[in-house]
Structures are given as C-alpha cells and as structure tokens.
Amino acid sequence: MRNSFKTLTFPELKAKRDELSRKYMDFRFQMVIGHVDNPLLKRQLRRQIARLNTLIHRHELAEQNAAKASASKLPSASKLPSKA
C-alpha cells in the first residue's frame, strides 16, 4: 500500500485523499460510539493521508518549478533591444 500511491495522477491523488479523509472521519465517529473491530486502522488511515499529502505537495512544487523554469526562458523587457 505504501508504494501504490506513487503511480496515481494529481487529480487521482486528491480524490483518494478526500476519500480517505471521509473514511477517517467516519472511523473516528465509530470509535466514539464504540463499534470498532480494528483500532489500529485509525493510525493506518492517518499515515496514508499524510503520504498522499506529501505526494500532492511534491506535485505542486514540481508545477511551480516548471512554471519558474519556463518563465526564466522567456526574454524579459530589460533584455530586449531598445527601439531608439
């Protein structure tokens, strides 16, 4: 399960994170009521959500770096020859 998230695309990662967040919230409610078979599932869900958040953040940073790289390739106004 640990490496299975790396193959997902950015929208799939966000959808999976939302799904696991809802599952985690439902699980927390079940723990309060007392109808939980596996209490360690709470820790597993929390860690999976953290892994997804890390991968989402990496995608966002890669997009920012790509945007900066493409912006630096464009000629700036100060580098253009003047029309004097």
C-alpha positions as CSV (number, residue, x, y, z in Angstrom):
1,M,0.0,0.0,0.0
2,R,2.9,2.3,0.7
3,N,4.1,2.5,-2.9
4,S,0.8,2.2,-4.7
5,F,0.1,6.0,-4.4
6,K,3.1,6.9,-6.5
7,T,1.6,5.8,-9.8
8,L,-1.6,7.9,-9.3
9,T,-2.1,11.2,-11.2
10,F,-2.6,14.5,-9.4
11,P,-6.4,14.5,-9.6
12,E,-6.5,10.9,-8.5
13,L,-4.3,11.7,-5.5
14,K,-6.7,14.5,-4.5
15,A,-9.7,12.2,-4.9
16,K,-8.0,9.4,-2.9
17,R,-7.1,11.9,-0.1
18,D,-10.7,13.1,0.1
19,E,-12.0,9.6,0.2
20,L,-9.6,8.5,3.0
21,S,-10.4,11.7,4.9
22,R,-14.1,10.9,4.9
23,K,-13.3,7.3,5.9
24,Y,-11.1,8.6,8.7
25,M,-13.8,10.9,10.0
26,D,-16.4,8.1,9.9
27,F,-13.9,5.8,11.7
28,R,-13.4,8.5,14.5
29,F,-17.2,8.6,15.0
30,Q,-17.4,4.8,15.2
31,M,-14.6,4.9,17.9
32,V,-16.6,7.3,20.0
33,I,-19.7,5.1,19.7
34,G,-17.5,2.0,20.5
35,H,-18.2,-0.1,17.4
36,V,-14.6,-0.6,16.2
37,D,-13.1,-4.0,15.3
38,N,-9.5,-2.8,14.5
39,P,-8.4,0.3,16.4
40,L,-5.1,0.3,14.6
41,L,-6.9,1.3,11.4
42,K,-7.0,4.9,12.7
43,R,-3.2,5.1,12.6
44,Q,-3.0,3.5,9.2
45,L,-5.6,5.9,7.7
46,R,-3.8,8.9,9.2
47,R,-0.5,7.8,7.8
48,Q,-2.0,7.1,4.3
49,I,-3.5,10.6,4.3
50,A,-0.1,12.0,5.3
51,R,1.6,10.1,2.4
52,L,-1.0,11.4,0.0
53,N,-0.5,15.0,1.3
54,T,3.3,14.6,0.7
55,L,2.8,13.4,-2.9
56,I,0.3,16.2,-3.6
57,H,2.7,18.8,-2.2
58,R,5.5,17.3,-4.4
59,H,3.3,17.6,-7.5
60,E,2.5,21.3,-6.6
61,L,6.2,22.1,-6.1
62,A,7.1,20.4,-9.4
63,E,4.5,22.6,-11.2
64,Q,5.8,25.7,-9.5
65,N,9.4,24.9,-10.5
66,A,8.3,24.1,-14.1
67,A,6.5,27.5,-14.3
68,K,9.6,29.3,-12.9
69,A,11.8,27.5,-15.4
70,S,9.5,28.4,-18.4
71,A,9.3,32.0,-17.2
72,S,13.1,32.3,-16.9
73,K,13.4,31.1,-20.5
74,L,11.3,34.0,-21.8
75,P,13.2,37.2,-22.6
76,S,12.5,39.9,-20.2
77,A,11.7,43.5,-21.2
78,S,15.1,44.7,-20.0
79,K,16.9,42.2,-22.2
80,L,15.1,43.2,-25.4
81,P,16.8,45.7,-27.7
82,S,15.6,49.2,-27.4
83,K,13.9,50.9,-30.4
84,A,15.9,54.1,-30.2
